[in-house]
Amino acid sequence: MAQSIGNVTLMVRDYDEAIAFFTESLGFELQQDSDLGSGKRWVVVTPTPANAASSGLLLAKAVGAEQEKAIGNQSGGRVFMFLRTDNFA
């Protein structure tokens, strides 16, 4: 049985700000941006082209003070994620 991680949720302050950071600064690709109503969106970015098997980041906008406190501290001060690249510059 083949298994893989599909998406990992990352709490963000603002959808568009996060999309710009991941796509413009890190070179990720926006795979999905769907309006779910009530100010919610389903936003997924991936580090590889859409036709390649890849895990994605689901960018979830923080709602309320409790979730806002988690922005930038998703893993309680530990390293949250490791990205590999062949072009560090």
N, C-alpha and C positions, 0 to 999 in steps of 0.2 A: 504494500500500500504506500503510495507516494504521499508525502505530507510536506507542507511548507507553511511558513507564517505569511498570512495575507497582508494585514495592515496592523500597525501599531498606532495607538492614539497618542497624540501630542497636544496638550492644552496650550492654546494661544490666546493672546489679547484681542487680536483682530484678524479676521480671515485674509483680507487683502494685503495687509502688512506681512503676514506669514507667507502667503503665496509669493509675494515679491521677493522676500528673503531667500526662500528655497529655490525659486526659479532663476532669479537674476544673480544672486550671490553664489549659490552652490551649484547651479546648472541642472537642478532637478527639472522634471517635466510635470506639468499639471495634467493629471489623468482624468480627474472628474471634479466638477464644481456644480452641484445640483441644489437648487433651492428647495428646502424642506418645509418652508413656511414658518411663521412666527420668529423670523430672524435667524433661523438655523439653516446651515448648509452642510452638504456632504462633500468635503473637499479632500482629495487624495493627491499627493505628489509622490513621485518615484525617482530614484536616482538613475534609472535606465530607460531606454525607449519603451513605448507601450507594448511592442511586440516581443519583448524579452521577459522571461519569467523573473519576477522581482517582488520583493515586499514593498509595501508603500507606507507612507505616513498619513494617517487620517488626522487632519488639522481640525480640532474641536475648539470652538470659542468658549472660553470660560463664562459661566453664568453664576453670578453671586460671589460673595466675599470668600467663601470657602474654596471654590475652584480658582478664583483669581490669585489666592495665596500660593497655589501650586504652580503657577506659570514660572518657568525657569528653575523650578525645584521639583521636577516630576518624580525624581527618585530619592528624595530625602537627602540631598547633598552628595550622593554617589554619582559616578559616571553613568549617564543614561544610555548613551548609544555610541557606537564606534562606526565611523564612516571610512570606507576604503576608497582611495583614488590613485590614479596614475599621474595626476597633474596637481600637485599641492599648491603651486603658485596660482 
